[in-house]
Amino acid sequence: MPSTPAAALSVQSMLPVLAVPWLAACEGPQSILDPAGPAARDVTLLWWPMLIVATFVLAGVTAAWIVAMLRRPRDFSPEEAKRISRRWVIGGGILLPTASIVLLLGFGVPAGDRMLPLRSEAPLRIDVTGRQWQWDVAYPGSSVVLVDELHLPAGRPVHIHVTSADVIHSFWVPRLGPKIDAVPGRTNVLRLQADEAGSFRGQCSEFCGTGHAHMVLRVQVHTEAGFSAWLAERTATAPAGGDVPAGTVPGGALPAPAAPGGARTPPRLVSGAAFPP
Ligand SMILES: [Cu+2]
């Protein structure tokens, strides 16, 4: 604790500065605390109670530890010691974890179910393939193939079929929903839905090599009519073999290693497009 008024003042003046990293994470194109779809909202609603409960548990354990350090030792009879230790084992080792797990499952299972693919209807399907270090995005039924760019309609569920061409990546658009792994030889399906039109940002969230940090995804959500018009226009203008923007790796092929065992071509940023602020 500060021992002088000047020290107390300097601590107080530092508090806003120390709070900046915390508050800065509350909004922005990649914040889970600023959800823009039902699945992302479920994640946020689960995250806040977990943070609050974890904070109380930390405070309680710390307080118990301080009390234990400060209290004078007492002699307990064997029966007393047994009764006290049994109370802690039953309360802290059985009742508390059981209540926590039941509460978490009560919230988590229905929320997880709302992120799974729908069985009753066939929503729009988009195929996403991760590769070092880019996202190939294909729209089945059309010749449109994009790199590091995903277009969605607002207000309806979309099934994102995610796989990988090389190592394990993880597809994540934090403001729209949870992440899902992109695993070679396997296709995982994630249900995403955006409330309304806007720009978002996704990021590979599984370390996949030196270009991992640059493996970003620009997400544009259109209105329903705007999406149909965009897809029709891109389908009409897409060249044979895919609509891959200039400057990206043709067809998503991996660049050759610089030398046997050497590093691949350094990653490039998203096809020249600016990210939303
Ligand atoms: Cu990665």
Residues whose N, C-alpha, C, O or C-beta is under 5 A from the ligand:
A	BS01	CU	H169 C204 S205 E206 F207 C208 H212 M215
